[in-house]
Amino acid sequence: MISRAAALLLLAFSRMPLTAEVRDLKAFFQERCAVCHGPDGSGRGANGARLGGRNLAEARWLAKQEESELVAAILKGRGAMPGFRRQLSEAEARRLLVEIIRPLATRKRS
């Protein structure tokens, strides 16, 4: 049997958001970003048209964006997009950009 203090501590940790290092960043993108940006980054997610989801797969647009600006947008939010500072560290947001978002622009469209 665990003490009451230990039980409260476990409860507190169970409610804390997992960081992307614990979770798969691709899963994070699909859970949090794809609803507006679409699973392929096209901006055609379920809420994309209504909320103005940016086409992240647009190579010319993405190439003109500063990495630091995009990381800031992920963390702080922009327009209708919420910020993810509570779920991601700056390093995790940078990894999300480099490993998940930037490759969307290099995939061939079918």
C-alpha positions as CSV (number, residue, x, y, z in Angstrom):
1,M,0.0,0.0,0.0
2,I,1.3,3.5,-0.9
3,S,1.1,6.5,1.3
4,R,-1.3,9.3,0.6
5,A,1.6,11.7,-0.3
6,A,2.9,9.2,-2.9
7,A,-0.6,8.7,-4.3
8,L,-1.0,12.5,-4.7
9,L,2.4,12.7,-6.3
10,L,1.5,9.9,-8.8
11,L,-1.8,11.7,-9.6
12,A,0.0,15.0,-10.2
13,F,2.5,13.4,-12.6
14,S,-0.2,11.5,-14.4
15,R,-1.9,14.8,-15.3
16,M,1.3,16.4,-16.6
17,P,1.6,16.5,-20.4
18,L,4.1,14.2,-21.8
19,T,7.0,15.8,-23.6
20,A,7.6,14.9,-27.3
21,E,10.8,13.2,-26.3
22,V,8.7,10.7,-24.4
23,R,6.2,10.6,-27.2
24,D,6.7,10.1,-30.9
25,L,6.9,13.5,-32.7
26,K,5.0,12.1,-35.7
27,A,2.2,11.1,-33.4
28,F,2.2,14.5,-31.8
29,F,1.9,16.1,-35.3
30,Q,-1.0,13.8,-36.2
31,E,-2.8,14.4,-32.9
32,R,-2.3,18.2,-32.6
33,C,-1.3,19.7,-35.9
34,A,-3.0,17.5,-38.6
35,V,-6.5,18.7,-37.6
36,C,-5.8,22.0,-39.3
37,H,-2.6,21.4,-41.4
38,G,-3.7,17.9,-42.6
39,P,-1.8,14.7,-42.2
40,D,0.3,15.6,-45.3
41,G,0.7,19.2,-44.3
42,S,-1.4,20.5,-47.1
43,G,-3.6,22.7,-44.9
44,R,-6.6,20.5,-45.7
45,G,-7.2,19.1,-42.2
46,A,-10.8,18.9,-40.8
47,N,-10.5,22.5,-39.5
48,G,-8.0,23.7,-42.0
49,A,-10.2,25.6,-44.4
50,R,-12.3,27.1,-41.6
51,L,-9.3,28.3,-39.5
52,G,-6.9,29.0,-42.3
53,G,-4.5,26.1,-41.8
54,R,-1.2,26.9,-43.6
55,N,0.0,24.6,-46.3
56,L,3.2,23.4,-44.6
57,A,4.1,21.3,-47.7
58,E,4.5,24.4,-49.9
59,A,8.2,24.2,-50.5
60,R,8.7,27.8,-51.7
61,W,6.9,29.3,-48.6
62,L,8.7,26.9,-46.2
63,A,12.1,27.7,-47.7
64,K,11.6,31.4,-47.0
65,Q,10.8,30.9,-43.4
66,E,13.4,31.4,-40.7
67,E,13.7,28.4,-38.4
68,S,13.6,30.5,-35.3
69,E,10.3,32.1,-36.4
70,L,8.7,28.8,-37.1
71,V,9.8,27.4,-33.8
72,A,8.4,30.5,-32.1
73,A,5.1,30.0,-33.9
74,I,4.9,26.4,-32.7
75,L,5.6,27.4,-29.1
76,K,3.6,30.6,-28.9
77,G,0.9,30.0,-31.6
78,R,-0.1,32.3,-34.4
79,G,-3.5,33.5,-35.5
80,A,-6.0,30.7,-34.7
81,M,-3.2,28.2,-34.0
82,P,-2.6,27.6,-30.3
83,G,0.9,27.5,-28.9
84,F,2.4,24.3,-27.7
85,R,4.8,25.6,-25.1
86,R,3.2,23.5,-22.4
87,Q,3.6,20.3,-24.4
88,L,7.0,20.9,-26.2
89,S,10.3,22.4,-25.2
90,E,12.1,24.6,-27.6
91,A,14.4,21.7,-28.6
92,E,11.4,19.5,-29.2
93,A,9.7,22.2,-31.3
94,R,12.9,22.5,-33.4
95,R,12.9,18.7,-33.8
96,L,9.3,18.7,-34.9
97,L,10.1,21.3,-37.5
98,V,13.2,19.6,-38.8
99,E,12.1,16.0,-38.6
100,I,8.4,16.2,-39.4
101,I,7.4,19.6,-40.9
102,R,10.2,20.4,-43.3
103,P,10.2,16.9,-44.9
104,L,6.5,17.5,-45.8
105,A,7.7,20.0,-48.5
106,T,10.1,17.5,-50.1
107,R,7.6,14.7,-50.6
108,K,6.3,14.3,-54.1
109,R,2.6,14.9,-54.6
110,S,0.6,12.1,-56.2
